[in-house]
């Protein structure tokens, strides 16, 4: 999360999740978030891959100042976390169904 006063990006918690449903349940209804995701999946070829991506959660009903603050920090997060791909999601169902987007990218 980004602290609106200090503009500092910091972890919201130190939790490690094993299910995307649990991640989705923890997301706020009206605040953006960055989620670093390492998600093992098996490709149609049978090969196992573990993409490391940044999910940029931007719910439709968040306020404009939060949108601008997070939009300005996306590239900083991408570069600092050294992820290859940023995936924008705007709902809990997008987060839960992220495997389909990851499968499509490989």
C-alpha positions in Angstrom: 0.0 0.0 0.0 1.1 3.6 -0.4 1.0 5.9 2.6 -0.8 9.0 1.4 1.1 11.3 3.8 4.6 10.1 3.2 4.1 8.7 -0.3 6.0 5.6 0.9 5.2 2.2 -0.6 5.1 -0.5 2.2 3.6 -3.9 2.7 0.1 -4.0 4.0 0.9 -7.3 5.8 3.5 -10.1 5.8 1.0 -12.8 5.0 1.8 -15.5 2.5 -1.3 -16.8 0.8 -1.7 -20.2 -0.9 -5.1 -19.5 -2.5 -6.2 -16.7 -4.8 -9.6 -16.6 -3.0 -7.8 -15.6 0.2 -5.9 -12.8 -1.5 -9.2 -11.6 -3.1 -10.9 -11.6 0.3 -8.3 -9.4 1.8 -8.5 -6.7 -0.9 -10.2 -3.4 0.1 -13.4 -2.5 -1.9 -12.3 1.0 -2.8 -8.5 1.3 -2.5 -5.8 0.3 -5.0 -3.1 -2.2 -4.1 0.0 -3.8 -5.6 0.3 -7.6 -5.2 3.5 -9.4 -5.9 2.5 -12.9 -7.2 4.6 -16.0 -7.7 2.1 -18.5 -9.0 3.0 -22.1 -10.1 1.1 -23.4 -13.0 1.3 -26.1 -15.6 1.2 -25.1 -19.2 -0.7 -26.9 -21.9 2.7 -28.4 -23.0 2.9 -30.0 -19.6 5.8 -27.8 -18.5 5.7 -26.3 -15.0 6.4 -22.6 -14.8 6.3 -20.1 -11.9 5.7 -16.6 -13.3 6.6 -13.7 -11.0 4.2 -10.8 -11.8 2.8 -7.6 -10.3 -0.9 -7.4 -10.0 -2.1 -3.8 -10.0 -5.5 -3.9 -8.3 -7.4 -0.8 -9.2 -11.1 -1.1 -8.2 -13.5 1.0 -10.3 -14.9 2.9 -7.3 -11.6 4.2 -5.8 -11.1 7.9 -5.6 -9.1 9.9 -8.3 -6.3 10.9 -6.0 -5.6 7.2 -5.1 -5.7 6.3 -8.8 -3.2 8.9 -9.6 -0.9 8.0 -6.7 -0.8 4.3 -7.7 -0.6 5.0 -11.4 2.5 7.1 -10.7 4.1 4.3 -8.7 3.5 1.3 -11.1 6.9 1.5 -12.9 8.7 2.0 -9.6 7.2 -1.1 -8.2 7.9 -3.0 -11.5 11.5 -2.1 -11.4 12.1 -2.5 -7.7 10.4 -5.9 -7.6 12.1 -6.9 -10.9 8.9 -8.4 -12.3 8.6 -8.9 -16.1 4.8 -8.3 -16.3 2.2 -6.0 -14.7 -1.4 -7.3 -14.8 -4.1 -4.8 -14.1 -7.1 -6.2 -12.2 -10.2 -4.4 -11.1 -12.3 -6.9 -9.2 -12.0 -9.8 -6.8 -13.1 -12.2 -9.6 -10.2 -11.0 -11.8 -7.8 -11.9 -8.9 -9.4 -15.3 -8.3 -9.3 -16.1 -12.1 -5.7 -14.9 -12.6 -4.5 -18.3 -13.7 -6.4 -17.8 -17.1 -4.5 -14.6 -17.7 -1.2 -16.2 -16.7 -1.8 -19.2 -19.0 -2.5 -16.9 -21.9 0.8 -15.1 -21.5 3.1 -18.1 -21.7 
